[in-house]
Amino acid sequence: MKQILLTNDDGFDAVGIMVLQNAIKRELKNVRILTIAPNRQKSACSHSLSLHNPLHLIKINDDFYRLEDGTPADCVYIGLAKLFDSVPDLIISGINHGCNVAEDISYSGTCAGAKEGALQGIQSIAISQFYDGDSLDKYGYDLACQISIEIIKKILNAELKIPKKEFLNLNIPAVSKEDYKGLKITKMGRKSYNTAIKEA
């Protein structure tokens, strides 16, 4: 049986991870999916690991855990060390609420979850849903789930191979299924940042 570890940086109860978990269970019957995600929002935590504070792993139900005060990278690290008897076939981080493009990738906890998998030598993907205005209310995560399932199947069937120490960063456009025109492989872009601070 193929095995998948699923995490995110939006928290264990975020809509994106729940819909993807349900889609995988529905569409991939002979695949075990184990979910371990932070107990709260961890966006922009990058690839931080918890070295000095104890972490508490809480079982929610079969193959579903939350990690108190942990990061996405912690979730992958602990999941591999404690919850699998053998190395999983794929690590997925997402579906993130919002895109992860350009230098956002450096800050992203979503991408860090996939990157930790890649560093451990496991095929890994980060999945993010771009939104514009009320696009998420109109379209939800249906297109993201559809595309993700197609890619997951290709990886598990060895039709798509992610090179060692690399991960796939997948960003879904804010469009309907009908207006979707396909995927495009591209290189990481660049973005300008400022140092504005909002003081209370």
Buried (B, 14 or more C-beta within 10 A) or exposed (E): EBBBBBBBBBBBEBBBBBBBBEBBEEBBEEBBBBBBBBBBBBBEBBBBEBEEEEBEBEEEEEBBBBBEBBBBBBBBBBBBEEBEEEEBBBBBBBBBBBBBBEEBBEBBBBBBBBBBBBBBEBBBBBBBBBBEEEBBEEBBBEBBBBBBBEBBBEBBEEEBEBEEEEBBBBBBBBBEEEEBEEEEEEEEEEEEEEEEEEEE
